[in-house]
Amino acid sequence: MTKINIPNEYPVELTAPDLSPYEKGNTGIPYVWRFDSGKAGPNVMISAVVHGNEPCGAIALDWLLQRHTRPTAGTLTLGFMNIAAYDAFDPSDPNATRWIDEDFNRVWDIETLDGDRDSVELRRAREVRPALADIDYLLDIHSMQHLAPPLMMTGRHARAKALAAVVGVPDRAVGDAGHAAGRRMRDYGAFDDPGAKQTALLIECGQHWEASAGDLAKESAARFLVATGALSPEILEEFDGTVQPQTAYTVVEAVTIQSDRFVFAEPFHGGEIIAKKGTLLGHDGDEPVVTPEDDIMLVMPSKRLWCGQTAVRLALRDT
């Protein structure tokens, strides 16, 4: 296992649920479940634990399965992704098990999936890949390294921002093109095809282990299922009925680290709005990194400041 040696500065408030009861699945793929309403409708999927140290998605799927959630139209697929990393999760060292060999959420380009490279994550991605083949709408549940406002990541296409607005939570939606280090699952196949109808969302529910992340994971899952027509609105009765108007942003630059010495100028957490163009954000080796426009929002500044990785994404509010 590749050890990720990042100190933890946040309390672990969430309890990762036991997923062993879901191991067999009912699709021929371990930990992947599909329920068919028998009525015409969309094929909808919610995925969780793409990263092994993000328990909020497991909490949401466990909640849906415990309440015997079934679609009122179309099909509903619930999938636990990087099980090997999730099973290795240790609350005393919670940053260590984001993955086993490599980031599960950077292997989803066709050439990599069809190629000869091997890892724990690639084997699992190839195993679950058939479950994504006919999905019309995907919600991939994640969380963040820092305490920061939750975000709905909508990819590059307007149809995903439109769906995010119907879901309604959280109150910030961010369009982006992903990472130079590799393709995310939410950008796999038709989800990132400008001419397709298939639509994927990726929610960042807050800091990995804060209690509110588990609550938002459940609420966003419920609202997504209602928004896509998979469930009737009754599932929303246990949540606060009010949602704030959503503000949409678009990433204008993803800062990819070019050296072995990247340092932020301040302890940024994400969600900060930097008023002035040219404000220093940090240094990549000897090169200064500055804001390219006025009123830039910082999106998920990383602790994994390694060459080739995304240090931070920079977004402008949509006009």
N, C-alpha and C positions, 0 to 999 in steps of 0.2 A: 504494500500500500504506500502511495506517495504521501508523506507526512506534510501537512500544511501547518507550518509553525507560526501562527498568528495569535498573540495573546488576546484573551477575551476581556472586554471591559464592561460587559452588560450582564445583569442577572438572568438566569434561565428560569422564566416564569411559566413556561409551557411544559407539559408532560407529553412526550412523544407516545402516541398510542401503539399498542401491540398490533401489528399487521398480520401476524401469523394466521389468524382465522380467514384471511383473504387470499392465502397463497395459491390455492388451486385455481382461482378464477373460474369463469365458465365459457371462455373463448378459445381454450387451447393454449393461451399465453398466461403464465403465472402472474398473479396479482392484477389481472385485467378482467373486468366484469362488463357485460353488455346486457341490457334489458330492452326488449322490443315491445312496444305498446300494441302492435298488431294493427295500428292505424297509420295512414299516410302522414308523413311529417319529416322534419330534419333529423339527420344523424348528428347528435351532439355529444361532445366529450369533455370531461374535466380530468386533468392530469395533476399529479402531485409528486413531491419528493424527487424532482429532477436533480435536486441537490440534497444530499443526505442529511445536512444539518439545518433543514428548513421544515420543521414539523407542522407548521400551520396548515399546509395543504393536506397532510395526512389526517389532521383533526377534522377538516371539512369533509373529506371523503368518508372517513369513519362515521361521521355524523349522518351523512346521506345514506350509507349502507345500514347503519343501526336503525334508522327510521323506515327502512324498506322502501326507499324512494323509487318510484317507477314512473316512466314518462307517460304523459297523457296523449302524446302523438310522437311518431317517429321512434328513434332509438336513443338510449342513453348509455354511454360508455364511461366507466370510471377506472382510471389506471394509476397504479403506483409505479413509478418509473425506476429510479436508481436504488433498488432494494438493498444491494450490497453495501452501499455507503450509508443508507438509513439504518441498517442493522448494526453498523459499526459505531453509530452515534453515541458519544459519551458526554453527558452534561458537565462533567468536570473538565473537559477539554473540547468544547463544542465547535470550535473552528476547524478541528483536525479532520473531520470526515465529510467535507463538502463533496468529495469524490474519492474513488479508490485509485485509479490510474490517471484519469484525465477528466476534464469538465464534460459531463454528459450533454450540456447545452452548448457545445461548440462542435459537434460531430455530424450535424444534420444536412450537410451538402451531399448530393447524390454520389459524387466521386468518392468521398470518404466512406460512405455506407457500402458502396459497391466494391471498394478497393480491398487491398490485402492487409492493411494495418490492423493490429489487434490490441484490444484492451478490454478490461472489465466493462467499461462504459459502452464501447462499440458493440460488444457482444449483446448487451442488453438492448441497445438502440435497434440493432438488427432484429432482435427477438420481438420487440413491441411495434416495429414499423408497420406490419400488416394491419394493426388496429387503427392506424391513422389513415389508411388508404381511402376510405369512403366517408370520412368525417366532414360535415358541412360547417360546423362551428366548434371551435376549441377554446377552452379556458385553461391556461396553464398557471397554477398557483405557486407563487414564490414569496420570498421575503428578502430583507436587505441587511447589510452589515451594520449600518448606523441607524440611530434614532433619527428618523426623517419622515416627512409627510408621505403617506402611501401614494403609489402611482399605478395607473393602468398604462402598460406599454402596448402600443397599437401597431407597431411596424410601419410600413411605408405607405399604406393605401387608405384612401378616404373611407372605404367601407368598414374598416375596423374602428376608426374613430366614431363613425356613426353608430355602430353597435355599442361601443363603450358609453356613448351618451345615453343610450336607452337603458343599459345596465345601471348607470347613475352613480356608482361608487367605484373607486374613491373620487374625490372632487378634482383631481388632476389627471389628465390623460396626456401621454407623450408619444408622438410618432417618431420612429427612428429606424435606421437601417441595420441595427445589430452591431457586431463586433468584427474587427479584422482577424481575430484569432480563430474564427469559425462560425458556422451557421447555427442559430438556435432552432429548437424544435418548433417554436411558433412560426418560424419562417420556412419550414419544410414544404417542399412541393408546391401545391396550388395555393397554399396560404399566402405565398409571396408572389404569386402570378398576377400581374396587373389586370389581366383579362378574365380571371376566374371569379367565381362567387364565394368559394370557400373562405372562411374568415376566422382568424385566430386572435385572441387576446392573451396577454401575459400580465397578471397582476402582481405587484410588489406590495405586500400587505403591511409593511412596517418592519421594524427591527426583528431579526430572526426569532427571538425568544420572548418578546414582550407579549403579555396576555392579550392585548387588543388585536394582535396579528391573527390569532386563532379565531376571534370573533369576526373580524373582517373577512377572513377566508370563508367562513360559513355564509355570511351575508352575501358576499359577492357571488359565491356559487349559486345560491338560491335566486338572486336577481338575474344572473346569467341564464339560468334555466327558464325563468319566466320570460325574459327578453327574447329568447330564441324560440319560444313556443313549445318547449319540451314539457313544461309544467304549468299548471294554473296558478294564479296569484295567491292562493291560500297558504302556500309555503312561506310567504312573507309576513304572516301574521305575528310571528314571534320577534320580528325586528321592528325598529323604529320606522314608521312609515315615511318620515321626511328625509329627503336627500338634498344636498346643496347643489346649485348649478355647477356643472362641470366646466373647468377651464382647460383648454387644449393648448398644447405646446408641440413644437417640432424641433428635433435635434438638428442643429446646423453644423456641428463638429463633434466627432468622437476622438478624443485625445488618446492616440495609441502610443505607448511608451517605446522609445527608440534606443534607450540606453540601459545600463545596469544601475543607474543612479537617478531615480525620480523622487523628488521631494516636494510636497505641497507647501505653499507659503503660509498657510493657516490650517488649523484642524477642521476642515470643511466636513459636514455631515450629509449634505444634499438638501435640495429645496431652497438654498439661498439664492436670492436674486442680486446679481452684481450689477450695479447701476451704470458703471462707466466702461466703455470700450478701452482696451489696453490695460485693464487691471491685472496685476500679476497674480497668477494662480499657483505657480510653482516653477520648478526647474527640472528639465529632462536632461540629465548630465549638466552641461554648461549652458544649455539653451533655455531661455525664459519661455514660459507658457503663459499667454495672456488671453483675456477675453476678446473675441473677434467683433463683438457688437455691444451696444448698450443694452442694459436690462436682460442679461443672460441668466437663465436658471441653471444651477449645477444639478446634474442628474447622477446620483449614485456614485460619488467619489469612492474609489476602491482602496482597500488595505493591501491588496495583492499587487504591489507596485513592481511588477516583473516585466522585463523586455517582451514586447509583443502583445501585452495585455492592455485593456482599456483602463486608463487612469480615471477618466471622468467624461461624461457627455455634456455638451453645452446646448441648451435649448432656448428658443424664443417663443413667446406667446403668439398664438395664431391671431391674425387680424381679421 
